[in-house]
């Protein structure tokens, strides 16, 4: 099927945000009686689920120290649960488990989750936390845990399965999705800053509204639009920082254990929740006996994953110490020859599992030697930007929070049709100049 020469809404990227936007936009246009043959067109340069969404770990959680992120995730988790079968979502729960350094912050998160009626349980105190964890997982042995935040409606999904689910929902709603079509340039109208058409590998397409949902490739379109490559952030005293890069890159490290995920059940016979631990406890290599972490905060996560047929998880990402022009986004993910889990990660992740549960003692022997992970393109404060530029270009820059935010398409589509989302308002680009940044937690993860 050849691509159309014009459409009303043109979306770049068939990942979670592009397809979710297409799906929700078609639904809203249909209700208004305004959905036409080529109202919503999505272009994907490779194939659906071949980008960042397709290699995501699949975890969905509300645990954020930032109130704006909690509201955003509350909305998205409702979308996940309402469409669980179509999106391969398993609401097994999510547990944020911490040492004393993060207890107070997690208490704040819990209180604010209650304010938005998000269901969770919070346990404080070393003895009570130890009992709660051993009642759930009898071989639990992590030391010095003083708080546990247990979210009940969070969980995980299949990475590719969820994106393929969004793809089917978008198609069934009336969107047109074209694979193997790369956008090479954006064309402005004469005498106007708006974008009137895009040039692609398959020809030119005129459009009324453009949506950029390109994940780690967002910088390419940002530069084509000649938007600022650096920003200054207003500080509390009214002065501004030096110029900061608008975009930088982080590498993700994740791995898998070759085990049967169905054999892992809680003491009440249910599937494991997602386990996430942040602690400053000393971590000793379960393989060599050497110290991996000491007198510093570290974190990791894991879950028995029925879609990958293994236990899957990861640890905190690391900054890519290269200038932007030297970072090779392509080939991406598992195909990258550069950004893959390291031997240090393998030792840390398997040792951390043994730190938490006795049954994982010696589990490094079951580690899958394979490619995994990807890279993310992040903003100066590591949080998303959702905003309109050049009159008719909406940019979804998820700052690598991507997969879990299934509801972004609903909120963005409402704004494309003239509405304004209170949930998206704290994520405008103007927050840097206004100094309206999100609070920062003590977690070793930059987006918690």
C-alpha positions in Angstrom: 0.0 0.0 0.0 1.5 3.3 -1.1 1.8 6.2 1.3 -0.7 9.0 0.9 0.4 12.4 -0.4 -1.4 14.3 2.4 -3.1 13.7 5.7 -4.4 15.7 8.6 -2.3 14.3 11.5 1.1 12.9 10.7 2.9 11.0 13.5 6.6 10.1 13.3 7.4 6.9 15.1 5.5 3.7 15.7 6.6 3.1 19.3 4.3 3.3 22.3 3.7 7.1 22.1 3.2 7.3 18.4 0.8 4.4 18.3 -1.0 5.3 21.5 -1.5 8.8 20.1 -2.8 7.5 16.8 -5.2 5.1 18.6 -6.7 7.7 21.0 -6.8 10.4 18.3 -8.8 8.2 15.9 -11.2 7.4 18.7 -11.8 11.0 19.5 -12.1 12.0 15.8 -14.6 9.2 15.3 -16.7 10.4 18.2 -16.8 13.8 16.7 -17.7 12.4 13.3 -14.5 13.8 11.8 -12.5 10.6 11.1 -11.6 10.3 7.4 -9.6 7.9 5.2 -6.2 9.5 5.9 -6.9 11.6 9.0 -4.2 9.9 11.1 -1.0 8.5 9.5 2.0 7.0 11.3 5.4 6.6 9.8 8.0 4.1 11.1 11.5 4.0 9.5 12.0 0.3 10.3 9.2 -1.9 11.7 6.7 -1.6 14.5 8.3 -2.4 17.9 11.9 -2.3 16.5 12.8 0.8 18.5 13.2 1.6 22.2 9.7 0.4 23.1 10.4 -3.0 21.7 13.4 -3.6 23.9 12.0 -2.0 27.1 12.1 -4.1 30.3 8.3 -3.7 30.4 7.9 -2.5 34.0 4.9 -0.2 34.8 4.9 1.6 38.2 3.7 4.7 39.9 6.7 5.0 42.2 8.0 8.5 41.5 9.2 11.1 44.0 7.8 13.9 41.7 4.1 14.6 42.2 3.7 15.5 38.5 5.1 12.1 37.5 2.8 10.3 39.9 -0.3 12.0 38.4 1.0 11.1 34.9 1.6 7.5 35.9 -1.7 7.1 37.7 -3.4 8.0 34.4 -1.2 5.6 32.4 -1.7 2.7 34.8 -5.4 3.0 34.4 -4.9 2.7 30.7 -2.8 -0.4 31.1 -5.3 -2.1 33.4 -8.3 -1.1 31.3 -6.6 -2.7 28.2 -4.6 -5.4 29.9 -5.4 -8.3 27.5 -4.7 -6.2 24.4 -1.5 -4.8 25.8 -0.2 -8.0 27.4 -0.2 -6.3 30.9 0.1 -8.4 34.0 -0.9 -6.4 37.2 1.3 -8.4 39.5 2.2 -5.4 41.6 5.4 -3.5 42.2 7.6 -3.2 45.3 9.9 -0.4 46.1 12.2 -1.6 48.8 14.6 0.7 50.5 17.2 1.3 53.2 17.0 4.2 55.7 18.4 6.8 53.4 15.2 6.7 51.2 12.6 5.9 53.9 11.4 9.5 54.4 11.1 10.1 50.7 9.1 6.9 50.2 6.8 7.9 53.0 6.1 11.1 51.1 5.4 9.1 47.9 3.0 6.9 49.8 1.1 9.8 51.3 0.8 11.5 48.0 -0.3 8.2 46.3 -3.1 8.1 48.9 -4.1 11.7 47.9 -4.8 10.6 44.3 -6.4 7.3 45.5 -3.6 5.1 44.1 -3.7 1.8 45.9 -0.5 0.9 47.8 0.7 -0.4 51.1 3.6 1.2 53.1 5.6 -0.6 55.7 8.2 1.2 57.9 10.8 -0.1 60.4 13.4 -2.8 60.0 11.6 -5.6 61.8 8.2 -4.9 60.2 9.7 -4.7 56.7 11.6 -8.0 57.3 8.4 -9.7 58.4 6.4 -8.3 55.5 9.0 -9.5 52.9 9.4 -12.9 54.5 5.7 -13.4 54.7 5.6 -12.9 50.9 9.0 -14.4 50.0 10.1 -16.8 52.7 13.8 -16.8 51.6 14.1 -13.0 51.7 17.4 -12.0 53.3 18.2 -8.4 52.3 19.6 -6.6 55.3 18.8 -3.1 56.7 15.6 -2.6 54.8 13.5 0.1 56.6 10.7 0.8 54.2 8.6 -1.1 51.6 6.2 0.6 49.2 3.9 -2.1 47.7 1.9 -0.9 44.7 -1.0 -3.2 44.0 -2.1 -2.3 40.4 1.3 -1.9 38.8 3.2 -4.7 37.1 4.8 -5.5 33.7 4.0 -6.4 30.1 5.7 -7.9 27.1 7.8 -5.3 25.4 7.1 -6.2 21.7 3.7 -7.7 22.6 2.5 -4.5 24.1 3.6 -2.4 21.1 2.0 -4.8 18.7 -1.2 -4.5 20.9 -1.1 -0.7 20.4 -0.5 -1.3 16.7 -3.7 -3.4 16.4 -5.7 -0.9 18.5 -4.5 2.0 16.3 -5.3 0.2 13.0 -8.7 -0.9 14.3 -9.5 2.6 15.3 -8.8 3.9 11.8 -5.1 4.9 11.7 -2.8 4.1 8.8 0.6 2.8 9.8 3.5 2.6 7.2 6.6 0.7 8.0 10.0 1.2 6.3 9.3 4.9 5.6 12.0 7.2 7.0 11.4 10.9 7.4 14.4 12.8 6.1 13.3 16.4 6.3 10.6 18.8 7.5 9.3 21.5 5.1 8.0 24.9 6.2 5.2 26.8 4.5 6.2 30.0 2.6 6.3 32.9 5.1 5.3 30.7 8.0 7.2 28.8 10.7 4.8 25.9 10.6 5.6 22.6 8.9 3.5 22.0 5.8 5.0 18.7 4.7 7.6 16.0 5.4 10.1 14.5 3.0 10.4 10.7 3.3 12.3 7.9 1.7 9.0 7.2 -0.2 8.1 10.7 -1.2 6.6 13.9 0.2 3.5 14.0 2.5 1.7 17.2 3.3 0.1 17.5 6.7 -1.9 19.9 8.9 -0.4 18.8 12.2 2.9 16.9 12.9 3.6 14.8 15.9 7.2 13.8 16.7 7.2 10.6 18.8 10.7 9.4 17.8 12.1 8.2 21.2 15.9 8.3 21.2 15.9 9.8 17.7 14.1 13.0 18.9 17.3 15.1 18.7 17.4 14.7 14.9 14.0 16.4 14.5 14.7 18.9 17.2 17.8 20.1 15.1 15.9 20.0 11.8 13.3 22.4 13.5 16.3 24.6 14.6 15.2 24.5 18.2 17.7 25.4 20.9 20.5 22.9 21.5 21.3 24.4 24.9 19.2 25.8 27.7 19.7 27.9 30.8 17.8 26.9 33.9 16.6 29.4 36.4 17.9 28.8 39.9 16.0 29.4 43.2 18.0 32.7 43.7 16.8 34.0 40.3 20.1 33.6 38.5 20.6 31.1 35.6 22.9 28.2 35.1 25.5 28.1 32.3 24.3 26.7 29.0 23.3 23.0 29.4 22.9 20.6 26.5 19.3 20.1 25.7 19.9 16.4 24.9 22.3 13.8 26.3 22.4 10.0 26.2 22.2 7.2 28.8 22.9 3.5 28.3 20.7 0.9 30.0 22.0 -2.3 31.3 19.6 -5.3 31.7 20.0 -9.0 31.8 18.2 -12.3 32.1 18.5 -15.6 34.1 17.8 -18.9 32.3 15.1 -20.2 34.6 11.4 -21.1 34.4 9.5 -18.0 35.5 6.4 -20.0 36.3 8.3 -21.8 39.1 8.6 -18.6 41.1 5.5 -18.0 43.3 4.9 -16.0 46.5 4.0 -17.8 49.7 0.3 -17.4 48.8 0.8 -19.0 45.3 0.6 -15.8 43.3 3.1 -14.5 40.7 6.0 -12.5 41.9 5.5 -8.7 42.0 8.2 -6.6 40.3 11.0 -6.2 42.9 13.1 -3.0 43.0 15.7 -2.4 45.7 17.6 0.8 46.5 20.1 0.6 49.3 23.5 1.7 50.6 24.2 -1.7 52.1 27.5 -3.3 51.1 27.2 -5.5 48.1 29.6 -8.4 47.9 30.2 -10.3 44.7 28.4 -13.7 44.9 31.0 -14.9 42.3 34.4 -13.6 43.5 33.8 -12.4 47.1 35.0 -8.9 46.2 33.2 -5.7 47.2 31.0 -4.3 44.4 29.4 -1.4 46.3 30.3 0.1 49.7 29.3 3.3 51.4 27.2 4.4 48.3 23.7 4.1 47.1 23.0 1.4 44.5 19.9 -0.1 43.1 18.5 -2.9 40.9 15.3 -4.6 39.9 14.0 -8.0 38.8 10.9 -10.0 37.9 10.0 -13.5 36.7 8.9 -12.7 33.2 6.6 -15.1 31.5 6.9 -13.4 28.1 10.7 -13.7 28.0 10.6 -17.1 29.8 13.2 -16.1 32.4 13.9 -13.7 35.3 14.6 -10.3 33.8 15.9 -7.1 35.3 18.5 -4.4 35.4 20.3 -1.7 37.4 20.8 2.0 37.2 21.9 3.3 33.8 25.1 5.2 33.1 25.8 8.5 31.3 27.4 8.1 27.8 30.5 10.2 28.0 30.6 11.3 24.4 29.6 14.4 22.6 26.2 14.1 21.0 27.5 14.0 17.5 29.7 10.9 18.4 26.8 8.9 19.9 25.6 6.2 17.5 21.9 5.7 18.1 21.8 3.3 15.2 22.1 0.3 15.1 19.8 0.3 18.1 19.3 -2.0 21.0 20.2 -5.6 20.6 21.8 -4.8 17.3 24.2 -2.3 18.8 27.9 -3.3 18.8 28.7 -0.7 21.4 26.0 -0.4 24.1 25.6 -3.8 25.7 25.6 -5.0 29.3 29.1 -5.3 30.8 30.7 -8.0 32.9 30.5 -5.6 35.9 26.7 -5.4 35.4 26.4 -9.2 35.2 28.3 -9.6 38.5 26.4 -6.8 40.2 22.9 -7.9 39.1 23.3 -11.6 39.9 25.0 -10.7 43.3 22.2 -8.3 44.1 19.6 -11.1 43.6 21.6 -13.3 46.0 21.7 -10.4 48.4 17.9 -10.4 48.4 16.9 -14.0 48.2 18.7 -17.1 49.4 17.5 -19.2 46.4 19.6 -17.0 44.1 22.9 -17.9 45.7 25.1 -18.9 42.7 22.6 -17.7 40.1 25.4 -16.1 38.0 25.8 -19.6 36.4 22.3 -19.1 34.9 23.0 -15.7 33.4 22.1 -15.5 29.7 25.1 -14.4 27.6 23.2 -12.3 25.1 22.8 -8.8 23.8 20.3 -6.5 25.6 19.5 -3.0 26.6 19.5 0.2 24.6 20.2 3.9 25.0 17.9 6.8 25.9 17.9 10.4 24.9 17.3 12.5 28.0 16.6 16.2 28.8 18.6 18.4 31.1 16.5 17.4 34.2 15.9 13.8 33.0 12.2 14.3 32.8 9.9 14.4 29.7 9.0 17.4 27.6 5.5 17.5 26.0 5.0 20.7 24.0 3.9 22.3 20.7 6.5 24.1 18.5 6.5 25.9 15.2 2.7 26.4 15.4 1.8 22.8 14.4 4.6 20.5 15.6 3.9 18.5 18.8 7.0 16.9 20.3 6.7 13.9 22.7 10.2 13.7 24.3 9.9 10.9 26.9 13.4 11.2 28.3 13.5 7.4 28.5 10.5 7.1 30.7 8.7 5.7 27.7 7.2 2.3 27.9 5.3 2.7 31.2 3.5 5.8 30.0 0.7 4.2 28.0 -1.6 7.1 28.6 0.4 9.8 26.9 -1.4 9.3 23.7 -4.7 10.0 25.3 -3.5 13.2 26.9 -1.6 14.4 23.8 -4.5 13.6 21.4 -6.7 15.8 23.6 -4.3 18.7 23.2 -4.1 18.1 19.4 -7.8 18.7 19.3 -7.6 22.0 21.1 -7.8 21.0 24.8 -5.2 21.5 27.5 -4.0 18.8 29.9 -3.3 19.7 33.5 -1.4 16.5 33.8 1.0 17.5 31.0 1.4 21.1 32.0 4.4 20.6 34.4 6.3 19.1 31.5 6.5 22.1 29.1 9.8 23.3 27.8 9.2 26.6 29.5 9.9 25.1 32.9 13.6 25.5 32.4 13.5 29.3 31.9 10.9 29.5 34.7 12.8 27.4 37.1 9.9 25.1 37.7 11.8 21.9 37.9 10.7 18.6 39.5 12.1 17.6 42.9 14.9 15.1 42.9 15.0 11.9 45.0 17.9 10.1 46.6 17.5 7.1 44.4 20.5 6.0 42.2 18.0 5.9 39.3 17.8 9.3 37.5 14.0 9.0 36.9 12.7 8.0 40.3 
